[in-house]
Amino acid sequence: MSGRPKSRRGARFFRGCSEEALGRASINVMLSEHENPDTNWVIRSWKITISVMFILLFLLVGLQKYVWLEETDFPQNSRRLHAVIAEYGSRLYNYQAKLRMPKEQLEFLKKESQTLENNFREILLLIEQIDALKALLRDMKEGMHNHSWNAIEDPAEEENKEEILSEEMSNLVNYVLKKLREDQVQMADYALKSAGASIIEAGTSESYKNAKAKLYWHGIGFLNYEMPPDIILQPDVHPGKCWAFPGSQGHTLIKLARKIIPTAVTMDHISEKISPSGNTSSAPKEFSVYGISKECEGEEIFLGQFIYNKGGTTVQTFELQHEVSEYLLCVKLKILSNWGHPTYTCLYRFRVHGNPGNHT
């Protein structure tokens, strides 16, 4: 029994000595750190230097591996893979462009079908007129037969009369068709582009920029496209073939094919029946016309102000309200309002008529 307490006392004694020794060692280390700060800084600098050397070593090894990969066949395979991906991307763009093409062709076919429908209506109208003429001639022929029912005529003479009536009927039909094919205005157009007229861009409003009208390359829209102002100097009046400018007011300066004394102007527009939107609210309403003296650089001479009636005929001619005595080479058209479209105004064709005299 007496041996165990002695062993416990010895253990406590050694434990106390060790804790005291550790405390003294830590105090000595703290004192040494406070007493020798330069030694601490040297150790840290060595650590930083060794870390930088290890980083440089890793970079050098990576560079050697990269050079080794460049010299082997693996990069060629990766380049082939990149080439395949690029080719696939180009094929994808082409496929998207082909997907868009049917939409554009569909729009074109819709417009063409509308044009064909209008032509078909005109043909039906002509057929009705021809049938009416045939009925009129038939009634005339029956009237002649009833008038001479009691007279005995030679069959040969009766056949000659039928031939004469058929010839007259053919001549009448050809005359109607000729009148329908002729221009309704029956006056020379000195603002016709094919005759030498042109638009002076410096005196013309900017065109309307339509974000939907774009040119595409590999399926990517890169350029807006709009009809130029000189489209109004051409006789091709079809839906969409018009010069559009933003808002309800705009102007254009036209250099005529030759000097004339202007007497009248004509404005063309499409009817609501063939309009893709079903209305013609973008048609010009009020407009004024001016002559420009001194080779298109002089003062403006007021010639008249008019109203285009969208409910009337598509081709409307206006006699000028003010006469001029000098020959003019340029005419300015000012659109003052439209029929309610809030975004743009669309002008299809504008003609200028007059007396050319002997001036060129």
Order of alpha helices (4+ residues) and beta strands (2+ residues): alpha-alpha-alpha-alpha-beta-beta-beta-beta-beta-beta-alpha-beta-beta-beta-beta-beta
